[in-house]
C-alpha cells in the first residue's frame, strides 16, 4: 500500500502545481482551493507512505513524479516549449527514480 500512497501523492503534487499556476498568484478562488486540497492530500499520502518506506526513497520519488509530471502537463496543457536540455533533464529524473526504486 505504501507504494500506492506514494504514487497517488506524486500525482496530487502535479495537480497542486498546475492549480497553483492556474490560480494566477492566488487571485482566482477555485484553482487556489483545488491547490490547497491537493496539497493537503498529497502531503497526507506522502506521510502514510513514509510509515514503511525510507525517507530518501519516498521524498525523491514524490518530488520526481511531481517534477516530471509538471513538466509534461506544462507541455501538453500550457503550451510550454520543450528543448533538448529540458527533455534530457526530465529523462535523468526518471532514471533517478527508477534507480532509487531498484536500490
C-alpha atoms as a printed R data frame, in Angstrom:
    type eleno elety resid chain resno       x      y       z
1   ATOM     1    CA   UNK     A     1   0.000  0.000   0.000
2   ATOM     2    CA   UNK     A     2   2.891  2.379   0.702
3   ATOM     3    CA   UNK     A     3   3.848  2.453  -2.974
4   ATOM     4    CA   UNK     A     4   0.258  3.170  -3.999
5   ATOM     5    CA   UNK     A     5   0.070  6.005  -1.459
6   ATOM     6    CA   UNK     A     6   3.363  7.382  -2.749
7   ATOM     7    CA   UNK     A     7   2.281  7.244  -6.396
8   ATOM     8    CA   UNK     A     8  -1.035  8.943  -5.585
9   ATOM     9    CA   UNK     A     9   0.818 11.595  -3.568
10  ATOM    10    CA   UNK     A    10   3.042 12.261  -6.581
11  ATOM    11    CA   UNK     A    11   0.037 12.625  -8.870
12  ATOM    12    CA   UNK     A    12  -1.544 15.047  -6.429
13  ATOM    13    CA   UNK     A    13   1.669 17.050  -6.417
14  ATOM    14    CA   UNK     A    14   1.194 17.531 -10.161
15  ATOM    15    CA   UNK     A    15  -2.400 18.634  -9.537
16  ATOM    16    CA   UNK     A    16  -1.453 21.218  -6.939
17  ATOM    17    CA   UNK     A    17   1.407 22.585  -9.032
18  ATOM    18    CA   UNK     A    18  -0.921 23.012 -12.026
19  ATOM    19    CA   UNK     A    19  -3.626 24.549  -9.839
20  ATOM    20    CA   UNK     A    20  -1.069 26.946  -8.378
21  ATOM    21    CA   UNK     A    21  -0.174 28.103 -11.891
22  ATOM    22    CA   UNK     A    22  -3.858 28.468 -12.739
23  ATOM    23    CA   UNK     A    23  -4.522 30.466  -9.560
24  ATOM    24    CA   UNK     A    24  -2.576 33.394 -11.040
25  ATOM    25    CA   UNK     A    25  -0.838 34.260  -7.792
26  ATOM    26    CA   UNK     A    26  -3.767 33.133  -5.618
27  ATOM    27    CA   UNK     A    27  -6.097 35.663  -7.233
28  ATOM    28    CA   UNK     A    28  -8.515 33.016  -8.555
29  ATOM    29    CA   UNK     A    29 -10.550 31.270  -5.860
30  ATOM    30    CA   UNK     A    30 -11.333 27.842  -7.362
31  ATOM    31    CA   UNK     A    31  -7.797 26.994  -8.522
32  ATOM    32    CA   UNK     A    32  -6.461 28.183  -5.167
33  ATOM    33    CA   UNK     A    33  -8.930 25.925  -3.363
34  ATOM    34    CA   UNK     A    34  -8.009 22.964  -5.604
35  ATOM    35    CA   UNK     A    35  -4.332 23.649  -4.939
36  ATOM    36    CA   UNK     A    36  -4.797 23.675  -1.164
37  ATOM    37    CA   UNK     A    37  -6.892 20.494  -1.153
38  ATOM    38    CA   UNK     A    38  -4.464 18.640  -3.431
39  ATOM    39    CA   UNK     A    39  -1.511 19.853  -1.365
40  ATOM    40    CA   UNK     A    40  -3.000 18.605   1.912
41  ATOM    41    CA   UNK     A    41  -3.945 15.265   0.349
42  ATOM    42    CA   UNK     A    42  -0.511 14.902  -1.269
43  ATOM    43    CA   UNK     A    43   1.318 15.553   1.988
44  ATOM    44    CA   UNK     A    44  -1.042 13.222   3.839
45  ATOM    45    CA   UNK     A    45  -0.452 10.354   1.425
46  ATOM    46    CA   UNK     A    46   3.290 11.013   1.454
47  ATOM    47    CA   UNK     A    47   3.300 10.774   5.236
48  ATOM    48    CA   UNK     A    48   1.396  7.480   5.081
49  ATOM    49    CA   UNK     A    49   3.918  6.054   2.623
50  ATOM    50    CA   UNK     A    50   6.768  7.107   4.918
51  ATOM    51    CA   UNK     A    51   5.463  4.813   7.636
52  ATOM    52    CA   UNK     A    52   7.141  1.919   5.818
53  ATOM    53    CA   UNK     A    53   9.306  3.376   3.052
54  ATOM    54    CA   UNK     A    54  12.646  5.095   3.706
55  ATOM    55    CA   UNK     A    55  12.622  8.900   3.853
56  ATOM    56    CA   UNK     A    56  15.074  9.393   0.977
57  ATOM    57    CA   UNK     A    57  13.251  6.989  -1.309
58  ATOM    58    CA   UNK     A    58   9.819  8.416  -0.543
59  ATOM    59    CA   UNK     A    59  10.808 12.030  -0.904
60  ATOM    60    CA   UNK     A    60  12.846 11.534  -4.060
61  ATOM    61    CA   UNK     A    61  10.132  9.575  -5.842
62  ATOM    62    CA   UNK     A    62   7.419 12.007  -4.709
63  ATOM    63    CA   UNK     A    63   9.311 15.059  -5.946
64  ATOM    64    CA   UNK     A    64  10.388 13.238  -9.105
65  ATOM    65    CA   UNK     A    65   6.832 12.331 -10.048
66  ATOM    66    CA   UNK     A    66   5.805 15.915  -9.362
67  ATOM    67    CA   UNK     A    67   8.682 17.455 -11.306
68  ATOM    68    CA   UNK     A    68   8.385 15.272 -14.398
69  ATOM    69    CA   UNK     A    69   4.602 15.360 -14.246
70  ATOM    70    CA   UNK     A    70   4.546 19.154 -14.043
71  ATOM    71    CA   UNK     A    71   6.955 19.272 -16.983
72  ATOM    72    CA   UNK     A    72   4.617 17.073 -19.055
73  ATOM    73    CA   UNK     A    73   1.495 18.994 -18.002
74  ATOM    74    CA   UNK     A    74   3.215 22.262 -18.860
75  ATOM    75    CA   UNK     A    75   3.968 20.980 -22.339
76  ATOM    76    CA   UNK     A    76   0.593 19.325 -23.046
77  ATOM    77    CA   UNK     A    77  -1.797 21.773 -21.424
78  ATOM    78    CA   UNK     A    78   0.042 25.087 -21.179
79  ATOM    79    CA   UNK     A    79   1.956 25.078 -24.457
80  ATOM    80    CA   UNK     A    80   5.366 25.322 -22.814
81  ATOM    81    CA   UNK     A    81   8.311 24.596 -25.070
82  ATOM    82    CA   UNK     A    82  10.477 21.507 -24.775
83  ATOM    83    CA   UNK     A    83  14.142 21.905 -25.554
84  ATOM    84    CA   UNK     A    84  16.600 19.047 -25.789
85  ATOM    85    CA   UNK     A    85  18.121 20.114 -22.474
86  ATOM    86    CA   UNK     A    86  14.759 20.109 -20.688
87  ATOM    87    CA   UNK     A    87  13.857 16.703 -22.133
88  ATOM    88    CA   UNK     A    88  17.224 15.249 -21.087
89  ATOM    89    CA   UNK     A    89  16.789 16.691 -17.596
90  ATOM    90    CA   UNK     A    90  13.352 15.059 -17.293
91  ATOM    91    CA   UNK     A    91  14.764 11.737 -18.501
92  ATOM    92    CA   UNK     A    92  17.557 11.959 -15.932
93  ATOM    93    CA   UNK     A    93  14.974 12.489 -13.195
94  ATOM    94    CA   UNK     A    94  13.063  9.414 -14.393
95  ATOM    95    CA   UNK     A    95  16.326  7.433 -14.462
96  ATOM    96    CA   UNK     A    96  16.996  8.512 -10.886
97  ATOM    97    CA   UNK     A    97  13.517  7.435  -9.786
98  ATOM    98    CA   UNK     A    98  13.929  4.026 -11.421
99  ATOM    99    CA   UNK     A    99  17.374  3.600  -9.908
100 ATOM   100    CA   UNK     A   100  16.100  4.537  -6.445
101 ATOM   101    CA   UNK     A   101  13.212  2.072  -6.760
102 ATOM   102    CA   UNK     A   102  15.619 -0.710  -7.752
103 ATOM   103    CA   UNK     A   103  18.099  0.066  -4.963
